[in-house]
Amino acid sequence: MGGSENLGATGAGKGLTRAAGELSDHPLVEAGARAGYAVNGLLHLLIAWLALQVAFGANAAEADPSGAMGVVAGTPVGRVILVAVLASFILLAVWQAAESFRGRTSERVKAVAKALTYLALAGAAVSILMGSGSSGTDQAKDLTSTLMDLPMGVLLVGAVGALVVGVAGYHIHKGWTEKFRNDLESTP
């Protein structure tokens, strides 16, 4: 009797894995994942720009995802853009969640963590759309202030900004070329 229960669980697991694979391969989810990676890259570019503004003494928004989305929200078409950002992050989270059923355990855990991260970013977009404020936590501001107080602080903040630009470029490239698909594809 125990053996037939295991076969049922294995069959259900295979069915769930197959369904998750079909979901992650759906054209809408794939397009959303591509858009999500591109949006993430653009968001990092905006964060880097904000960090550089702070480094050079401008009174800019916080150099974090919420601050960057707040800047976007302040533009004439900001709410429309934030709805697109929200949709792309949700679809990227769905894609990551579906991909969490594939590959080795470490790849699955990584996919779940990424899905949760993209859901958090989607939550930040919802918060801004609902008018809950455009600033994120004070941690980014505190870190920037701490770095600025150090010798060569402007250079350190500039280096962090350059690093964020590099991450942004990586995400944009990944989304544009569909290289994100390689992250979790497993070989049988």
C-alpha positions in Angstrom: 0.0 0.0 0.0 2.9 2.4 0.8 4.3 1.8 -2.7 1.2 2.9 -4.5 1.0 6.0 -2.4 4.5 6.9 -3.4 3.6 6.3 -7.0 0.7 8.7 -6.7 2.8 11.3 -5.1 5.5 10.9 -7.8 2.8 11.1 -10.5 1.3 14.2 -9.0 4.8 15.8 -8.7 5.5 15.0 -12.3 2.2 16.5 -13.3 2.9 19.6 -11.3 6.3 19.9 -12.8 4.9 19.5 -16.3 2.2 22.2 -15.6 4.8 24.5 -14.2 6.9 24.0 -17.3 4.0 24.8 -19.5 3.3 27.9 -17.5 6.9 29.1 -17.7 6.9 28.4 -21.5 3.7 30.3 -22.1 4.3 33.2 -24.5 2.7 35.8 -22.2 4.8 34.7 -19.2 8.0 34.5 -21.3 7.3 38.0 -22.7 6.6 39.3 -19.2 9.8 37.7 -17.9 11.8 39.4 -20.6 10.1 42.7 -19.8 10.7 42.2 -16.1 14.4 41.7 -16.6 14.5 44.8 -18.8 12.5 46.8 -16.3 14.8 45.6 -13.5 17.8 46.8 -15.5 16.2 50.2 -16.2 15.3 50.5 -12.5 18.9 49.9 -11.6 20.0 52.6 -14.0 17.6 55.0 -12.3 18.9 53.9 -8.9 22.5 54.6 -10.0 21.5 58.0 -11.4 19.9 58.8 -8.0 23.0 57.6 -6.1 25.2 59.7 -8.3 23.0 62.8 -7.7 23.3 62.2 -4.0 27.1 61.8 -4.3 27.3 65.2 -6.0 25.2 66.9 -3.4 21.8 67.0 -5.1 18.8 66.5 -2.9 17.5 63.5 -4.8 15.0 60.7 -4.0 16.3 57.7 -2.1 18.6 55.6 -4.2 16.6 52.4 -3.9 13.8 50.7 -5.9 11.0 52.5 -4.1 12.8 55.9 -4.6 13.3 55.1 -8.3 9.7 54.1 -8.8 8.7 57.3 -6.9 10.6 59.4 -9.4 8.8 57.5 -12.2 5.5 58.1 -10.5 6.2 61.8 -10.5 6.3 62.0 -14.3 3.3 62.8 -16.5 2.9 59.2 -17.6 4.3 57.7 -14.4 1.2 55.9 -13.3 0.9 54.2 -16.6 4.6 53.2 -16.5 4.2 51.9 -13.0 1.3 49.7 -14.0 3.5 48.2 -16.7 6.3 47.8 -14.2 3.9 46.1 -11.8 2.7 43.7 -14.6 6.2 42.9 -15.7 7.4 42.1 -12.1 4.4 40.0 -11.5 5.0 38.0 -14.7 8.7 37.7 -13.9 7.7 36.4 -10.4 5.3 33.9 -12.0 8.0 32.7 -14.4 10.5 32.3 -11.5 7.9 30.4 -9.4 7.2 28.1 -12.3 10.9 27.6 -12.9 11.3 26.6 -9.3 9.9 23.2 -10.2 12.8 22.5 -12.5 16.5 21.7 -11.9 18.6 21.0 -8.9 17.5 21.9 -5.4 19.9 24.9 -5.3 18.4 26.2 -8.6 14.9 25.8 -7.2 15.7 27.7 -4.0 17.3 30.5 -6.1 14.2 30.7 -8.2 11.9 30.9 -5.2 14.1 33.7 -3.7 14.0 35.6 -7.0 10.2 35.1 -7.3 9.8 36.6 -3.8 12.1 39.5 -4.7 10.1 40.3 -7.8 6.9 40.1 -5.8 8.4 42.6 -3.3 9.2 44.9 -6.1 5.7 44.5 -7.5 4.5 45.3 -3.9 6.5 48.5 -3.9 4.9 49.5 -7.2 1.4 48.8 -5.8 2.3 50.9 -2.7 3.3 53.9 -4.8 0.3 53.5 -7.1 -2.0 53.5 -4.0 -0.3 56.6 -2.8 1.4 55.1 0.2 4.5 57.2 -0.4 7.3 57.1 -2.9 10.2 56.6 -0.5 11.6 53.3 0.6 13.4 52.5 3.8 15.9 54.9 5.4 18.6 52.2 5.0 19.7 53.4 1.5 19.8 57.0 2.7 21.8 56.0 5.9 24.3 54.0 3.8 24.8 56.8 1.4 25.3 59.3 4.3 27.8 56.9 6.0 29.7 56.5 2.7 29.8 60.2 2.1 31.2 60.8 5.6 34.2 58.5 4.9 37.4 59.8 3.3 36.9 59.8 -0.5 33.1 59.2 0.2 32.1 60.8 -3.1 34.3 58.3 -4.9 32.8 55.4 -2.9 29.3 56.5 -3.7 30.3 57.0 -7.3 31.8 53.4 -7.4 28.6 52.0 -5.9 26.6 53.9 -8.6 28.9 52.5 -11.3 28.4 49.0 -9.9 24.6 49.5 -10.0 24.9 50.7 -13.6 26.8 47.4 -14.4 24.1 45.4 -12.8 21.5 47.3 -14.7 23.3 46.7 -18.0 23.5 43.0 -17.2 19.7 42.8 -16.5 18.8 44.7 -19.6 21.1 42.5 -21.7 19.6 39.4 -20.1 16.1 40.4 -20.8 16.7 41.6 -24.3 18.6 38.5 -25.4 16.5 36.0 -23.4 19.6 34.8 -21.6 17.5 34.7 -18.4 16.1 31.4 -19.6 19.6 29.9 -19.1 19.4 30.7 -15.3 17.3 27.7 -14.4 17.3 25.4 -17.4 18.4 22.0 -16.4 20.0 19.3 -18.4 18.3 15.9 -18.1 
